[in-house]
Structures are given as C-alpha cells and as structure tokens.
C-alpha cells in the first residue's frame, strides 16, 4: 500500500554495512594470546559497548581500558584500526539508497561509535546527503529508547507518519512504530526493494 513518505531513515550496521565482530576479536586474541570469546566480551560486550555507544565514555577511554585489561602491546590507533575493520560496506545497497535520495530525504539513525561512523562516512557515497544524522554516541541515547526517536523527529522536522524507519532489529522497528513512524525490518536487499515498491518509495 502506497504511503506519503518524506524521509527514509536507515540503520548503519547490518543495513548499509556488514558487521563482523568475531574476526576482529580473533585478531586481537592472537595478539593478546587469549581466548577470542574472552576478548570479544571485553571489546564488544554490552557492559562496555553500550557505554561508549551512548557517549557516556569516549571510544578512546574504552580502547585504553581494553588494551590494559587484555595486556595488548599496541597503541590506541592500532586498536582502533582493528575495531574499524568490524564494518564493511554493503555495496549492493548503495544503488537503491542513491535512487531513493533522488526523490526523498534520507537520514541515518544508528546505534554506533565514533570510529565506525567516521569510517563509514568514507565509504558511503551518499553520506553527505544524510540529513539528519542521528548517531547514538552523539545523541546520548540508544534505540529502542524513546529519546532516540524523539531526536530523529526533532532534528528532521518531519511528522512521524511520514518517516520510513528501516532497521534490522525488530525491537527497534517496533519502537519506531510506537511513535507513529512506518517501520520496516530489513533482512535482504531484495525484500527491501519489494517493500519500497509497495510503499511507493521507488
């Protein structure tokens, strides 16, 4: 069913880029001579990850703590380089996002960190068109918290029922629907394209 949509908001991880924390954890584990599962918990575990993705601490603070805890002989720059390698561009998504940007405003709405967003801006060909950009570490709030969606509404100036919110996690999509947005859970580019055609976006 076609909808009147003014703004399409995309998640970053698992939508505009792929995410692979395990490979990075294994690389750090080889250096630290520790089990990769333990390294993953220290570097990517929710207890610490949510703190820097919410902006309660800086990523450098997190990196220093992880380097110290794991006994890594490396600089923050070296650690951050490995951390950045977690994400990679989902290039099959780029044409469809670029197509949407010709007829609709596009935005970013992501729980993410400063290194990942800084890196993503370099490989997303449409990054300069994303308006607004709501990233959790600057917003001080995370999906699915209401404050995150309020931030998107306030910064976009678009009514909730004219925003299409695309995310890979059902809990985040449901939260968007609760505030009146049109929520769409992402699983594959093909399914997304079909849904966008039905909504009249492309």
N, CA and C atoms as a LAMMPS dump frame, in Angstrom:
ITEM: TIMESTEP
0
ITEM: NUMBER OF ATOMS
606
ITEM: BOX BOUNDS ff ff ff
-5.0000000000000000e+02 5.0000000000000000e+02
-5.0000000000000000e+02 5.0000000000000000e+02
-5.0000000000000000e+02 5.0000000000000000e+02
ITEM: ATOMS id mol type element x y z
1 1 1 N 0.835 -1.197 0
2 1 2 C 0 0 0
3 1 3 C 0.872 1.25 0
4 2 1 N 0.622 2.152 -0.936
5 2 2 C 1.438 3.349 -1.045
6 2 3 C 1.204 4.287 0.139
7 3 1 N 2.303 4.897 0.598
8 3 2 C 2.267 5.808 1.737
9 3 3 C 2.894 7.138 1.333
10 4 1 N 2.468 8.206 2.001
11 4 2 C 3.094 9.51 1.785
12 4 3 C 4.313 9.609 2.696
13 5 1 N 5.472 9.382 2.113
14 5 2 C 6.719 9.35 2.879
15 5 3 C 7.632 10.476 2.415
16 6 1 N 8.12 11.254 3.38
17 6 2 C 9.034 12.357 3.075
18 6 3 C 10.488 12.016 3.391
19 7 1 N 10.687 11.167 4.402
20 7 2 C 12.038 10.872 4.885
21 7 3 C 12.209 9.37 5.079
22 8 1 N 13.323 8.841 4.591
23 8 2 C 13.657 7.432 4.796
24 8 3 C 14.905 7.381 5.669
25 9 1 N 14.76 6.801 6.865
26 9 2 C 15.865 6.725 7.828
27 9 3 C 16.44 5.316 7.84
28 10 1 N 17.739 5.216 7.627
29 10 2 C 18.425 3.926 7.562
30 10 3 C 19.28 3.69 8.805
31 11 1 N 19.298 2.438 9.241
32 11 2 C 20.276 1.996 10.225
33 11 3 C 21.61 1.816 9.498
34 12 1 N 22.697 1.771 10.26
35 12 2 C 24.016 1.57 9.653
36 12 3 C 24.396 0.093 9.64
37 13 1 N 24.635 -0.484 10.815
38 13 2 C 25.079 -1.869 10.899
39 13 3 C 24.032 -2.863 10.444
40 14 1 N 24.449 -3.784 9.57
41 14 2 C 23.596 -4.835 9.009
42 14 3 C 22.524 -4.309 8.064
43 15 1 N 22.633 -3.038 7.688
44 15 2 C 21.764 -2.468 6.657
45 15 3 C 22.636 -1.821 5.58
46 16 1 N 23.336 -0.76 5.946
47 16 2 C 24.222 -0.09 4.99
48 16 3 C 25.628 -0.674 5.003
49 17 1 N 25.924 -1.461 6.023
50 17 2 C 27.22 -2.139 6.067
51 17 3 C 27.06 -3.472 6.785
52 18 1 N 27.996 -4.378 6.523
53 18 2 C 28.013 -5.654 7.228
54 18 3 C 28.775 -5.485 8.537
55 19 1 N 28.543 -6.408 9.459
56 19 2 C 29.185 -6.346 10.779
57 19 3 C 29.783 -7.715 11.102
58 20 1 N 31.073 -7.727 11.438
59 20 2 C 31.752 -8.977 11.793
60 20 3 C 32.681 -8.72 12.978
61 21 1 N 32.142 -8.867 14.176
62 21 2 C 32.936 -8.651 15.387
63 21 3 C 33.878 -9.817 15.67
64 22 1 N 33.494 -11.011 15.25
65 22 2 C 34.271 -12.211 15.587
66 22 3 C 35.673 -12.159 14.982
67 23 1 N 35.772 -11.769 13.716
68 23 2 C 37.091 -11.725 13.067
69 23 3 C 38.021 -10.743 13.773
70 24 1 N 37.482 -9.587 14.162
71 24 2 C 38.296 -8.602 14.881
72 24 3 C 38.705 -9.139 16.248
73 25 1 N 37.773 -9.808 16.931
74 25 2 C 38.085 -10.38 18.244
75 25 3 C 39.17 -11.444 18.127
76 26 1 N 39.116 -12.252 17.076
77 26 2 C 40.125 -13.298 16.883
78 26 3 C 41.491 -12.695 16.565
79 27 1 N 41.501 -11.595 15.829
80 27 2 C 42.766 -10.929 15.512
81 27 3 C 43.406 -10.379 16.79
82 28 1 N 42.592 -9.741 17.624
83 28 2 C 43.102 -9.215 18.893
84 28 3 C 43.501 -10.353 19.834
85 29 1 N 42.744 -11.447 19.803
86 29 2 C 43.037 -12.589 20.672
87 29 3 C 44.387 -13.207 20.335
88 30 1 N 44.714 -13.255 19.046
89 30 2 C 46.004 -13.813 18.629
90 30 3 C 47.157 -12.968 19.157
91 31 1 N 46.941 -11.652 19.188
92 31 2 C 47.976 -10.747 19.697
93 31 3 C 48.088 -10.858 21.216
94 32 1 N 46.925 -10.941 21.871
95 32 2 C 46.896 -10.986 23.341
96 32 3 C 47.167 -12.376 23.901
97 33 1 N 47.12 -13.391 23.011
98 33 2 C 47.254 -14.79 23.438
99 33 3 C 46.18 -15.139 24.476
100 34 1 N 44.956 -14.756 24.118
101 34 2 C 43.788 -15.015 24.957
102 34 3 C 42.723 -15.706 24.107
103 35 1 N 41.74 -16.32 24.763
104 35 2 C 40.607 -16.897 24.041
105 35 3 C 39.829 -15.776 23.361
106 36 1 N 39.409 -16.004 22.116
107 36 2 C 38.728 -14.935 21.384
108 36 3 C 37.386 -14.587 22.025
109 37 1 N 36.744 -15.579 22.653
110 37 2 C 35.462 -15.305 23.296
111 37 3 C 35.629 -14.307 24.447
112 38 1 N 36.724 -14.463 25.184
113 38 2 C 37.014 -13.533 26.285
114 38 3 C 37.318 -12.139 25.738
115 39 1 N 38.113 -12.097 24.683
116 39 2 C 38.448 -10.813 24.05
117 39 3 C 37.184 -10.135 23.526
118 40 1 N 36.312 -10.921 22.922
119 40 2 C 35.061 -10.365 22.391
120 40 3 C 34.246 -9.726 23.507
121 41 1 N 34.187 -10.372 24.649
122 41 2 C 33.415 -9.834 25.769
123 41 3 C 34.005 -8.515 26.262
124 42 1 N 35.316 -8.42 26.304
125 42 2 C 35.975 -7.197 26.772
126 42 3 C 35.798 -6.056 25.775
127 43 1 N 35.94 -6.353 24.5
128 43 2 C 35.924 -5.306 23.467
129 43 3 C 34.512 -4.975 22.999
130 44 1 N 33.671 -6.014 22.846
131 44 2 C 32.352 -5.814 22.249
132 44 3 C 31.193 -6.141 23.183
133 45 1 N 31.488 -6.583 24.389
134 45 2 C 30.425 -6.951 25.322
135 45 3 C 29.539 -5.764 25.664
136 46 1 N 28.267 -6.011 25.948
137 46 2 C 27.312 -4.919 26.179
138 46 3 C 27.666 -4.013 27.351
139 47 1 N 28.325 -4.552 28.377
140 47 2 C 28.643 -3.729 29.548
141 47 3 C 29.5 -2.524 29.183
142 48 1 N 30.433 -2.724 28.259
143 48 2 C 31.298 -1.611 27.854
144 48 3 C 30.811 -0.949 26.572
145 49 1 N 30.354 -1.752 25.628
146 49 2 C 29.946 -1.22 24.319
147 49 3 C 28.82 -0.203 24.442
148 50 1 N 27.841 -0.499 25.276
149 50 2 C 26.715 0.418 25.422
150 50 3 C 27.146 1.746 26.024
151 51 1 N 28.203 1.728 26.829
152 51 2 C 28.664 2.967 27.462
153 51 3 C 29.259 3.929 26.44
154 52 1 N 30.103 3.424 25.536
155 52 2 C 30.685 4.365 24.567
156 52 3 C 29.746 4.624 23.4
157 53 1 N 28.844 3.694 23.103
158 53 2 C 27.871 3.97 22.044
159 53 3 C 26.802 4.952 22.52
160 54 1 N 26.636 5.077 23.833
161 54 2 C 25.712 6.07 24.382
162 54 3 C 26.426 7.401 24.64
163 55 1 N 27.741 7.39 24.527
164 55 2 C 28.506 8.603 24.758
165 55 3 C 28.81 8.872 26.216
166 56 1 N 28.624 7.869 27.075
167 56 2 C 28.942 8.043 28.496
168 56 3 C 30.45 8.119 28.704
169 57 1 N 31.193 7.386 27.882
170 57 2 C 32.651 7.479 27.853
171 57 3 C 33.061 7.609 26.389
172 58 1 N 34.266 8.071 26.136
173 58 2 C 34.744 8.158 24.761
174 58 3 C 35.232 6.786 24.299
175 59 1 N 35.337 6.628 22.987
176 59 2 C 35.871 5.363 22.483
177 59 3 C 37.319 5.187 22.918
178 60 1 N 38.082 6.273 22.961
179 60 2 C 39.478 6.174 23.401
180 60 3 C 39.57 5.668 24.838
181 61 1 N 38.625 6.098 25.69
182 61 2 C 38.593 5.589 27.065
183 61 3 C 38.383 4.074 27.055
184 62 1 N 37.447 3.638 26.22
185 62 2 C 37.172 2.201 26.103
186 62 3 C 38.4 1.464 25.586
187 63 1 N 39.034 2.019 24.559
188 63 2 C 40.211 1.382 23.964
189 63 3 C 41.329 1.236 24.989
190 64 1 N 41.571 2.291 25.752
191 64 2 C 42.622 2.241 26.783
192 64 3 C 42.335 1.138 27.798
193 65 1 N 41.074 1.05 28.218
194 65 2 C 40.695 0.031 29.188
195 65 3 C 40.854 -1.37 28.637
196 66 1 N 40.444 -1.574 27.378
197 66 2 C 40.547 -2.894 26.757
198 66 3 C 42.007 -3.291 26.56
199 67 1 N 42.823 -2.349 26.109
200 67 2 C 44.255 -2.622 25.908
201 67 3 C 44.907 -3.025 27.229
202 68 1 N 44.553 -2.306 28.286
203 68 2 C 45.118 -2.601 29.609
204 68 3 C 44.635 -3.96 30.121
205 69 1 N 43.341 -4.219 30.021
206 69 2 C 42.772 -5.473 30.531
207 69 3 C 43.327 -6.686 29.798
208 70 1 N 43.498 -6.558 28.486
209 70 2 C 43.961 -7.689 27.672
210 70 3 C 45.483 -7.778 27.596
211 71 1 N 46.163 -6.776 28.148
212 71 2 C 47.621 -6.786 28.108
213 71 3 C 48.17 -6.665 26.702
214 72 1 N 47.496 -5.882 25.879
215 72 2 C 47.898 -5.73 24.481
216 72 3 C 49.051 -4.736 24.354
217 73 1 N 50.025 -5.1 23.565
218 73 2 C 51.146 -4.204 23.295
219 73 3 C 50.857 -3.47 21.985
220 74 1 N 49.958 -2.494 22.065
221 74 2 C 49.603 -1.728 20.871
222 74 3 C 49.085 -0.359 21.281
223 75 1 N 49.093 0.545 20.321
224 75 2 C 48.6 1.9 20.565
225 75 3 C 47.087 1.955 20.367
226 76 1 N 46.495 3.06 20.803
227 76 2 C 45.063 3.266 20.573
228 76 3 C 44.779 3.292 19.071
229 77 1 N 45.674 3.877 18.3
230 77 2 C 45.49 3.95 16.841
231 77 3 C 45.438 2.552 16.239
232 78 1 N 46.338 1.672 16.676
233 78 2 C 46.365 0.297 16.157
234 78 3 C 45.111 -0.469 16.579
235 79 1 N 44.694 -0.27 17.827
236 79 2 C 43.484 -0.923 18.328
237 79 3 C 42.264 -0.456 17.534
238 80 1 N 42.183 0.849 17.308
239 80 2 C 41.037 1.421 16.595
240 80 3 C 40.98 0.923 15.156
241 81 1 N 42.123 0.739 14.534
242 81 2 C 42.155 0.226 13.159
243 81 3 C 41.518 -1.153 13.086
244 82 1 N 41.829 -2.007 14.053
245 82 2 C 41.22 -3.342 14.083
246 82 3 C 39.733 -3.231 14.387
247 83 1 N 39.382 -2.323 15.29
248 83 2 C 37.97 -2.136 15.63
249 83 3 C 37.174 -1.668 14.412
250 84 1 N 37.742 -0.78 13.628
251 84 2 C 37.057 -0.287 12.426
252 84 3 C 36.783 -1.409 11.43
253 85 1 N 37.658 -2.42 11.416
254 85 2 C 37.525 -3.499 10.432
255 85 3 C 36.274 -4.341 10.641
256 86 1 N 35.586 -4.115 11.755
257 86 2 C 34.335 -4.833 12.044
258 86 3 C 33.284 -4.558 10.971
259 87 1 N 33.256 -3.33 10.457
260 87 2 C 32.235 -2.988 9.466
261 87 3 C 32.839 -2.923 8.063
262 88 1 N 32.007 -3.268 7.089
263 88 2 C 32.404 -3.206 5.683
264 88 3 C 31.183 -2.779 4.878
265 89 1 N 31.384 -2.052 3.792
266 89 2 C 30.24 -1.541 3.029
267 89 3 C 29.379 -2.638 2.416
268 90 1 N 28.059 -2.471 2.524
269 90 2 C 27.112 -3.337 1.812
270 90 3 C 26.839 -2.679 0.46
271 91 1 N 27.737 -2.903 -0.472
272 91 2 C 27.693 -2.16 -1.732
273 91 3 C 26.442 -2.447 -2.552
274 92 1 N 25.811 -3.6 -2.323
275 92 2 C 24.587 -3.894 -3.07
276 92 3 C 23.428 -2.998 -2.639
277 93 1 N 23.603 -2.31 -1.497
278 93 2 C 22.574 -1.383 -1.027
279 93 3 C 22.732 0.016 -1.613
280 94 1 N 23.91 0.333 -2.089
281 94 2 C 24.193 1.706 -2.499
282 94 3 C 23.298 2.204 -3.64
283 95 1 N 23.071 1.401 -4.686
284 95 2 C 22.215 1.902 -5.773
285 95 3 C 20.796 2.23 -5.321
286 96 1 N 20.236 1.4 -4.446
287 96 2 C 18.858 1.624 -4.025
288 96 3 C 18.751 2.862 -3.134
289 97 1 N 19.756 3.083 -2.267
290 97 2 C 19.741 4.277 -1.422
291 97 3 C 19.923 5.528 -2.28
292 98 1 N 20.817 5.45 -3.243
293 98 2 C 21.034 6.586 -4.141
294 98 3 C 19.774 6.9 -4.941
295 99 1 N 19.064 5.854 -5.35
296 99 2 C 17.806 6.053 -6.08
297 99 3 C 16.774 6.752 -5.198
298 100 1 N 16.656 6.303 -3.955
299 100 2 C 15.709 6.916 -3.018
300 100 3 C 16.051 8.384 -2.791
301 101 1 N 17.342 8.689 -2.71
302 101 2 C 17.774 10.057 -2.392
303 101 3 C 17.381 11.07 -3.467
304 102 1 N 17.039 10.587 -4.66
305 102 2 C 16.647 11.498 -5.74
306 102 3 C 15.218 12.005 -5.579
307 103 1 N 14.413 11.278 -4.788
308 103 2 C 13.007 11.66 -4.629
309 103 3 C 12.595 11.876 -3.175
310 104 1 N 13.437 11.454 -2.226
311 104 2 C 13.11 11.572 -0.808
312 104 3 C 14.34 12.026 -0.024
313 105 1 N 14.098 12.635 1.117
314 105 2 C 15.194 12.88 2.044
315 105 3 C 15.63 11.549 2.642
316 106 1 N 16.919 11.416 2.896
317 106 2 C 17.422 10.212 3.554
318 106 3 C 18.152 10.625 4.828
319 107 1 N 18.11 9.741 5.817
320 107 2 C 18.72 10.034 7.112
321 107 3 C 19.408 8.788 7.641
322 108 1 N 20.265 8.994 8.63
323 108 2 C 20.897 7.876 9.325
324 108 3 C 20.394 7.862 10.756
325 109 1 N 20.048 6.678 11.259
326 109 2 C 19.585 6.526 12.64
327 109 3 C 20.228 5.259 13.19
328 110 1 N 21.34 5.417 13.91
329 110 2 C 22.145 4.25 14.24
330 110 3 C 22.702 4.271 15.656
331 111 1 N 22.688 3.094 16.289
332 111 2 C 23.478 2.872 17.495
333 111 3 C 24.888 2.553 17.023
334 112 1 N 25.807 3.469 17.227
335 112 2 C 27.148 3.249 16.703
336 112 3 C 28.171 4.031 17.504
337 113 1 N 29.429 3.866 17.122
338 113 2 C 30.544 4.514 17.811
339 113 3 C 31.207 5.528 16.895
340 114 1 N 32.018 6.378 17.488
341 114 2 C 32.717 7.409 16.702
342 114 3 C 33.619 6.802 15.623
343 115 1 N 34.428 5.769 15.925
344 115 2 C 35.274 5.207 14.859
345 115 3 C 34.475 4.621 13.703
346 116 1 N 33.378 3.94 14.008
347 116 2 C 32.602 3.318 12.935
348 116 3 C 31.902 4.347 12.06
349 117 1 N 31.339 5.385 12.661
350 117 2 C 30.665 6.385 11.844
351 117 3 C 31.672 7.188 11.028
352 118 1 N 32.801 7.528 11.627
353 118 2 C 33.844 8.253 10.897
354 118 3 C 34.322 7.44 9.699
355 119 1 N 34.513 6.15 9.911
356 119 2 C 34.952 5.258 8.838
357 119 3 C 33.867 5.103 7.776
358 120 1 N 32.62 4.92 8.209
359 120 2 C 31.518 4.71 7.265
360 120 3 C 31.332 5.904 6.338
361 121 1 N 31.557 7.102 6.848
362 121 2 C 31.401 8.291 6.002
363 121 3 C 32.337 8.258 4.802
364 122 1 N 33.44 7.541 4.935
365 122 2 C 34.408 7.465 3.842
366 122 3 C 33.955 6.528 2.733
367 123 1 N 33.139 5.506 3.07
368 123 2 C 32.753 4.562 2.018
369 123 3 C 31.285 4.651 1.594
370 124 1 N 30.473 5.434 2.298
371 124 2 C 29.087 5.612 1.867
372 124 3 C 29.037 6.75 0.844
373 125 1 N 28.746 6.465 -0.417
374 125 2 C 28.795 7.506 -1.45
375 125 3 C 27.75 8.598 -1.274
376 126 1 N 26.741 8.333 -0.447
377 126 2 C 25.65 9.287 -0.234
378 126 3 C 25.701 9.895 1.168
379 127 1 N 26.832 9.761 1.866
380 127 2 C 26.896 10.2 3.269
381 127 3 C 26.592 11.687 3.427
382 128 1 N 26.979 12.496 2.442
383 128 2 C 26.74 13.943 2.541
384 128 3 C 25.262 14.29 2.395
385 129 1 N 24.461 13.343 1.897
386 129 2 C 23.031 13.585 1.703
387 129 3 C 22.207 13.198 2.929
388 130 1 N 22.808 12.486 3.862
389 130 2 C 22.082 12.029 5.054
390 130 3 C 21.787 13.216 5.966
391 131 1 N 20.505 13.478 6.165
392 131 2 C 20.097 14.64 6.957
393 131 3 C 18.698 14.414 7.532
394 132 1 N 18.623 14.223 8.864
395 132 2 C 19.718 14.345 9.819
396 132 3 C 20.505 13.051 9.977
397 133 1 N 21.621 13.165 10.687
398 133 2 C 22.407 12.008 11.106
399 133 3 C 22.235 11.885 12.617
400 134 1 N 21.562 10.819 13.037
401 134 2 C 21.364 10.565 14.466
402 134 3 C 22.217 9.359 14.83
403 135 1 N 23.327 9.619 15.49
404 135 2 C 24.213 8.538 15.936
405 135 3 C 24.228 8.554 17.458
406 136 1 N 24.121 7.386 18.037
407 136 2 C 23.877 7.272 19.474
408 136 3 C 24.956 7.917 20.33
409 137 1 N 26.217 7.805 19.909
410 137 2 C 27.291 8.31 20.767
411 137 3 C 27.253 9.834 20.886
412 138 1 N 26.64 10.511 19.915
413 138 2 C 26.457 11.959 20
414 138 3 C 25.093 12.324 20.58
415 139 1 N 24.093 11.49 20.293
416 139 2 C 22.732 11.767 20.77
417 139 3 C 22.587 11.503 22.264
418 140 1 N 23.458 10.643 22.812
419 140 2 C 23.365 10.31 24.228
420 140 3 C 22.208 9.388 24.549
421 141 1 N 21.711 8.702 23.543
422 141 2 C 20.598 7.77 23.719
423 141 3 C 20.7 6.684 22.662
424 142 1 N 20.108 5.53 22.956
425 142 2 C 20.197 4.369 22.078
426 142 3 C 18.81 3.883 21.675
427 143 1 N 18.693 3.37 20.46
428 143 2 C 17.482 2.627 20.112
429 143 3 C 17.42 1.391 21.009
430 144 1 N 16.28 0.984 21.512
431 144 2 C 14.93 1.457 21.182
432 144 3 C 14.362 2.48 22.169
433 145 1 N 15.219 3.28 22.805
434 145 2 C 14.727 4.272 23.763
435 145 3 C 13.948 5.368 23.038
436 146 1 N 12.877 5.819 23.658
437 146 2 C 12.015 6.837 23.062
438 146 3 C 12.794 8.095 22.699
439 147 1 N 13.749 8.457 23.53
440 147 2 C 14.516 9.683 23.299
441 147 3 C 15.248 9.66 21.96
442 148 1 N 15.649 8.474 21.518
443 148 2 C 16.345 8.369 20.229
444 148 3 C 15.413 8.777 19.088
445 149 1 N 14.192 8.28 19.135
446 149 2 C 13.224 8.572 18.071
447 149 3 C 12.762 10.03 18.142
448 150 1 N 12.66 10.55 19.352
449 150 2 C 12.336 11.973 19.511
450 150 3 C 13.414 12.837 18.867
451 151 1 N 14.659 12.404 19.005
452 151 2 C 15.769 13.153 18.408
453 151 3 C 15.636 13.18 16.884
454 152 1 N 15.266 12.055 16.303
455 152 2 C 15.071 11.985 14.854
456 152 3 C 13.923 12.892 14.42
457 153 1 N 12.836 12.865 15.166
458 153 2 C 11.685 13.708 14.838
459 153 3 C 12.039 15.185 14.945
460 154 1 N 12.709 15.552 16.015
461 154 2 C 13.036 16.962 16.242
462 154 3 C 14.03 17.494 15.217
463 155 1 N 15.052 16.707 14.917
464 155 2 C 16.088 17.188 14.002
465 155 3 C 15.648 17.148 12.539
466 156 1 N 14.735 16.251 12.216
467 156 2 C 14.265 16.17 10.826
468 156 3 C 13.159 17.177 10.542
469 157 1 N 12.347 17.476 11.573
470 157 2 C 11.203 18.35 11.362
471 157 3 C 10.102 17.696 10.551
472 158 1 N 10.143 16.37 10.458
473 158 2 C 9.162 15.619 9.669
474 158 3 C 8.2 14.915 10.619
475 159 1 N 6.909 14.92 10.282
476 159 2 C 5.924 14.222 11.099
477 159 3 C 6.219 12.72 11.091
478 160 1 N 5.969 12.089 12.226
479 160 2 C 6.293 10.667 12.386
480 160 3 C 5.675 9.801 11.298
481 161 1 N 4.424 10.088 10.926
482 161 2 C 3.744 9.224 9.958
483 161 3 C 4.233 9.408 8.525
484 162 1 N 5.215 10.293 8.346
485 162 2 C 5.804 10.486 7.018
486 162 3 C 7.282 10.074 6.998
487 163 1 N 7.669 9.327 8.041
488 163 2 C 9.037 8.803 8.125
489 163 3 C 9.01 7.284 7.979
490 164 1 N 9.814 6.768 7.063
491 164 2 C 10.017 5.327 6.932
492 164 3 C 11.309 4.983 7.662
493 165 1 N 11.202 4.127 8.667
494 165 2 C 12.329 3.779 9.529
495 165 3 C 12.755 2.348 9.221
496 166 1 N 13.987 2.175 8.736
497 166 2 C 14.484 0.862 8.316
498 166 3 C 15.597 0.408 9.254
499 167 1 N 15.413 -0.768 9.856
500 167 2 C 16.373 -1.291 10.831
501 167 3 C 16.351 -2.812 10.752
502 168 1 N 17.461 -3.449 11.098
503 168 2 C 17.497 -4.911 11.035
504 168 3 C 16.914 -5.569 12.278
505 169 1 N 16.753 -4.814 13.368
506 169 2 C 16.26 -5.392 14.619
507 169 3 C 14.784 -5.076 14.835
508 170 1 N 14.006 -6.115 15.08
509 170 2 C 12.56 -5.956 15.255
510 170 3 C 12.226 -5.017 16.405
511 171 1 N 12.986 -5.094 17.503
512 171 2 C 12.691 -4.261 18.667
513 171 3 C 12.811 -2.773 18.335
514 172 1 N 13.76 -2.429 17.468
515 172 2 C 13.937 -1.032 17.068
516 172 3 C 12.838 -0.577 16.115
517 173 1 N 12.415 -1.483 15.247
518 173 2 C 11.334 -1.18 14.306
519 173 3 C 10.02 -0.99 15.06
520 174 1 N 9.768 -1.854 16.04
521 174 2 C 8.541 -1.742 16.834
522 174 3 C 8.507 -0.43 17.605
523 175 1 N 9.649 -0.013 18.124
524 175 2 C 9.708 1.258 18.852
525 175 3 C 9.399 2.425 17.922
526 176 1 N 9.872 2.339 16.678
527 176 2 C 9.575 3.385 15.693
528 176 3 C 8.078 3.443 15.41
529 177 1 N 7.463 2.282 15.298
530 177 2 C 6.018 2.233 15.039
531 177 3 C 5.225 2.817 16.2
532 178 1 N 5.717 2.612 17.414
533 178 2 C 5.002 3.121 18.589
534 178 3 C 4.932 4.643 18.616
535 179 1 N 5.925 5.301 17.995
536 179 2 C 5.884 6.769 17.951
537 179 3 C 5.219 7.268 16.667
538 180 1 N 4.704 6.335 15.862
539 180 2 C 3.938 6.724 14.685
540 180 3 C 4.655 6.632 13.358
541 181 1 N 5.912 6.184 13.369
542 181 2 C 6.647 6.042 12.113
543 181 3 C 6.228 4.766 11.388
544 182 1 N 6.55 4.707 10.114
545 182 2 C 6.348 3.49 9.334
546 182 3 C 7.608 2.653 9.505
547 183 1 N 7.493 1.531 10.173
548 183 2 C 8.663 0.711 10.476
549 183 3 C 8.815 -0.438 9.507
550 184 1 N 10.042 -0.679 9.081
551 184 2 C 10.316 -1.757 8.135
552 184 3 C 11.568 -2.501 8.591
553 185 1 N 11.414 -3.796 8.894
554 185 2 C 12.571 -4.583 9.326
555 185 3 C 13.34 -5.078 8.108
556 186 1 N 14.635 -4.809 8.109
557 186 2 C 15.494 -5.199 6.988
558 186 3 C 16.02 -6.613 7.185
559 187 1 N 15.955 -7.424 6.107
560 187 2 C 16.628 -8.719 6.133
561 187 3 C 17.464 -8.945 4.875
562 188 1 N 16.893 -8.635 3.702
563 188 2 C 17.672 -8.717 2.468
564 188 3 C 17.356 -7.512 1.591
565 189 1 N 18.279 -7.202 0.693
566 189 2 C 18.062 -6.083 -0.221
567 189 3 C 16.852 -6.344 -1.113
568 190 1 N 16.688 -7.601 -1.529
569 190 2 C 15.582 -7.941 -2.417
570 190 3 C 14.234 -7.711 -1.737
571 191 1 N 14.117 -8.145 -0.486
572 191 2 C 12.865 -7.932 0.248
573 191 3 C 12.62 -6.452 0.51
574 192 1 N 13.697 -5.721 0.775
575 192 2 C 13.561 -4.282 0.988
576 192 3 C 13.053 -3.602 -0.275
577 193 1 N 13.617 -3.974 -1.402
578 193 2 C 13.209 -3.361 -2.664
579 193 3 C 11.73 -3.618 -2.945
580 194 1 N 11.278 -4.836 -2.679
581 194 2 C 9.863 -5.17 -2.875
582 194 3 C 8.976 -4.306 -1.988
583 195 1 N 9.375 -4.163 -0.717
584 195 2 C 8.594 -3.356 0.222
585 195 3 C 8.574 -1.89 -0.195
586 196 1 N 9.699 -1.39 -0.68
587 196 2 C 9.775 0.015 -1.093
588 196 3 C 8.9 0.291 -2.311
589 197 1 N 8.803 -0.684 -3.19
590 197 2 C 7.92 -0.538 -4.358
591 197 3 C 6.461 -0.478 -3.896
592 198 1 N 6.099 -1.369 -2.976
593 198 2 C 4.728 -1.395 -2.465
594 198 3 C 4.369 -0.1 -1.743
595 199 1 N 5.355 0.493 -1.072
596 199 2 C 5.13 1.746 -0.343
597 199 3 C 5.164 2.964 -1.262
598 200 1 N 5.58 2.752 -2.508
599 200 2 C 5.642 3.858 -3.457
600 200 3 C 6.872 4.729 -3.301
601 201 1 N 7.898 4.194 -2.63
602 201 2 C 9.13 4.965 -2.416
603 201 3 C 10.013 4.916 -3.655
604 202 1 N 10.004 3.768 -4.336
605 202 2 C 10.768 3.648 -5.587
606 202 3 C 9.843 3.128 -6.685
